[in-house]
Amino acid sequence: MALVVAVTAGAQGTTIHEYPWNPDSNNDNLIGVDDLLDFLPVFGDEFGNPPEPCDYDGSSFEDFIAGVWNGDIVIDSIFFEYELRNVVEYFQAGCPDPVIDTVIFTNSFITGTAAWNPVPALNIIFGGDDAYGGYASFRILFNGSNGTYKFRHYSATLNQLGFTSDGTFGIDTGPWSSSFSLPFPDGWSMDENGIHVDDGWYENQWPFYATYMHILPYWHYAE
């Protein structure tokens, strides 16, 4: 008993007290000048209040994406269709002269419900089989560390039909758009015809060759 009391008494002198705010900032068990100096820079500030709500008045598309992200809006599925067009040059066996022709490719799919993926940043994935039986998907990504948004359109069929190997519509079957913060570019919008992501694509990415991309979400407000 004597040993236990001695150990307990000795421990009392080194106890570090933690509070929502600790006035003993250097943990020396004395409220002294050093603690006051640490306190002065925040003198007069509000304490313990949550961040102010954001009063940004965004576009209909920006509000829609924010609603999806915070769970106020639930996307049941997305209908996605597109047409790709490019002028290509190729050769036929036995002929030295090139052939110049316009290649047009159309495709469509309807996704299932959303899945969440934490890599490379938190993003929402909508996937399904397209008109050719290949997997296709549409993703929405938000990077909370820098406040940027990206979109991705994946199409396995473009690779299966050889369009990426010959470069007819670029070489990337699953391109990400460029990263943009609020406000969205003019080419990123939403109206009664659906979502439009027309900016931010490069020549090696198949959406660059789209004459149109029709992205129509079916959604409802969360209960």
Residue pairs with C-beta under 8 A, 6 or more apart in sequence:
13 29
15 29
16 27
17 24
20 48
21 47
23 31
23 35
23 39
24 30
24 31
24 35
25 34
25 35
25 38
25 39
26 34
26 35
26 38
56 182
58 66
58 182
58 183
59 183
59 184
59 189
59 190
60 189
60 190
60 191
61 184
61 188
61 189
61 190
61 195
62 182
62 183
62 184
64 73
64 190
65 140
65 142
65 149
67 73
68 74
68 75
68 124
68 140
68 219
69 124
69 140
69 142
71 222
72 221
72 222
73 219
73 220
73 221
73 222
74 219
74 220
74 221
74 222
75 113
75 114
75 124
75 126
75 217
75 218
75 219
76 113
76 218
76 219
76 220
77 110
77 111
77 112
77 113
77 126
77 128
77 217
77 218
78 110
78 111
78 126
78 138
78 215
78 216
78 217
78 218
79 108
79 109
79 110
79 194
79 214
79 215
79 216
79 218
80 108
80 109
80 110
80 111
80 136
80 138
80 153
80 213
80 214
80 215
80 216
81 106
81 107
81 108
81 109
81 213
81 214
82 106
82 107
82 108
82 153
82 207
82 210
82 212
82 213
82 214
83 104
83 105
83 106
83 210
83 211
83 212
84 103
84 104
84 105
84 106
84 169
84 206
84 209
84 210
84 211
85 102
85 103
85 104
85 105
85 209
85 210
85 211
86 102
86 103
86 168
86 169
86 209
87 100
87 101
87 102
87 103
88 100
88 101
88 102
88 103
88 166
88 168
89 98
89 99
89 100
90 98
90 99
90 101
91 97
91 98
91 99
92 99
103 168
105 158
105 161
105 163
105 169
107 130
107 131
107 132
107 136
107 155
107 157
108 130
108 131
109 128
109 129
109 130
109 131
109 136
110 128
111 126
111 127
111 128
111 137
111 138
112 126
112 127
112 128
113 126
114 124
114 125
114 126
115 124
115 125
115 126
115 127
116 122
116 123
116 124
116 125
117 123
117 124
117 125
117 139
120 141
121 141
121 142
121 143
121 144
121 145
122 141
122 142
122 144
123 139
123 140
123 141
123 142
123 152
124 139
124 140
124 141
125 137
125 138
125 139
126 137
126 138
126 139
127 135
127 136
127 137
127 138
127 154
128 135
128 136
128 137
129 135
129 136
130 136
130 155
130 157
132 157
132 160
132 161
133 157
134 155
134 156
134 157
134 160
135 154
135 156
136 153
136 154
136 155
136 156
136 157
137 152
137 153
137 154
137 174
138 151
138 152
138 153
138 154
138 215
139 151
139 152
139 154
140 149
140 151
141 149
141 150
141 151
141 152
141 176
142 148
142 149
143 149
143 150
143 179
146 179
146 181
147 181
147 182
148 179
148 180
148 181
149 179
149 180
149 181
149 182
149 184
150 176
150 177
150 178
150 179
150 180
151 176
151 177
151 188
151 197
152 174
152 175
152 176
152 177
153 174
153 175
153 197
153 206
153 207
153 213
154 173
154 174
155 173
155 174
155 206
156 173
158 164
158 169
158 173
158 206
159 165
159 173
163 169
163 206
164 170
164 171
164 172
164 173
164 206
165 171
169 206
169 208
169 209
170 202
170 203
170 204
170 205
170 206
170 208
170 209
171 204
172 204
172 205
172 206
173 206
175 201
175 202
175 204
175 205
175 206
175 207
177 197
177 199
177 200
177 201
177 207
178 199
178 200
178 201
180 188
180 200
185 199
185 200
186 199
187 196
187 197
187 198
187 199
187 200
188 196
188 197
188 198
188 199
188 200
189 195
189 196
190 196
193 214
193 216
194 214
194 215
194 216
194 217
195 215
195 216
195 217
196 213
196 215
197 207
197 213
197 215
198 213
201 207
201 208
202 208
207 213
